Amino acid sequence: MKRIVVTGGSGKAGRAVVRDLLEHGYDVLNVDIQAPAERQTDFLKVDLMDAGQAFEVLEGADAVVHLAAIPAPGRQTSRVTFDLNMSSTYNIFAAAVALGLERVVWASSETTLGLPFDREQPAYAPIDEDHPLYPESSYALSKILSEEMARQMNRWSGIPFVGLRFSNIMEPHDYQRFTGFQDDAMLRKWNLWGYVDARDVAQSCRVGLEADFTGADHFIIAAGDTCMNRTNADLMAEVFPDVELRAGTGDHDTLLSIDKARKVLGYNPEYSWRDMV
C-alpha cells in the first residue's frame, strides 16, 4: 500500500499521521473540511457528509486512515455530533468497500469504555478491550455503532478494518500542563489518568496499515504510562476504592491496556511526558 488518503489530516492527530506516513515513504492525500495550517502534502477540501465526495477522494487509493469527525463530546450539540460522525464514517466505509481498498484504519475512541466514569465505574483496571461498553455521550455512541458498522463491512467485503480507540491526544507543548494535575487525583480520573502522544497515534495508524491482520477489530491506543507521579495503587485507592487493580500492574503503567495493540499490531509507544517536563 502506497497511496493513502488521510481524512481529517489537518487536525491534531491528522497532522502527525500525515507527517509520519510521508517520512515512511507513503504517497499521502490530506482530505479535510479545513486547510492545514502548514501544508505537508496534497490537500483537498471535502465534505464527507456528501457520499459522492467520499467516493471521489478514495478513487485510486490503496487504503484510508479515517480520522475526520467532531473529535470529542461537547464540541457540538449531541445530535450534530452523532449525525456528522455516523454519516461521514458510513460514507468512507461504504466507498472503501465499493472501490475495493486494501484496508481501512479509523479513529474510534476511549470514550466507548464509560468515560468520564461518573455514572458507571470501571469494571476493573487496567481496562482492556473486553471491558463493558458504556457510552455516555452521542459521540461515544457514534463510535460504538461505527465499530459494529466496520464488522458488517468486513463481513461483506473481506477488507480489514482496524479501529483505534485513541486516548486523550497530546502534543509536546501540552505536557507543561501535566504538572498541574499532580495535586488533585480527580482532575484526570475521567479516563484513568490516560493520554497518548500524537506521534504515537501516528505510529499506531501506520502499524495498523502494515500489520498482518484480517477481520475487523478495535484496539486501545494510549501512552505506556499514566499522567501522574502518584502510583496506580494510591490513585485507585483514593478515587475508585471498589475497583480491582489487577496484579502485575506497574506503579505508573497505563491503566488503559495496550497489550492487544502491542501483540496484534506491533504498536509500541515511544513518547512519555516524563521525558519532556
ABEGO torsion letter per residue (X at the ends): XABBBBBGAABAAAAAAAAAAAAAGBBBBBBBABBBABBABBBBBBBAABAAAAAAAABGBABBBBABEBABBGABBAAAAAAAAAAAAAAAAAAAAAAGBABBBBBBBAAAAGOAGAABBBABOBBBAABBBBBABAAAAAAAAAAAAAAAAAAAAGBBBBBBBBBBBBBAAAAAAAAAAAABAAAAAAAGGBBBBAAAAAAAAAAAAABBBBEBBBBBBBBABBABABBAAAAAAAABAABBBBBGBBAABBABBAAAAAAAAGBBBABBAAAAX
